[in-house]
């Protein structure tokens, strides 16, 4: 049974990766990006939450005094 000649596999695989890289670079460079995006409003909306107006304390079970 004849032996498989693998001497050209390296250059074939490298050239395939190079061609795929070039192909994807061309596809990405032709992608339409917005040239001038509209500015967003930077003012933050203030929400009134009930726990902001009063002092609260959380009692953990381990911080309670021993009984």
Order of alpha helices (4+ residues) and beta strands (2+ residues): alpha
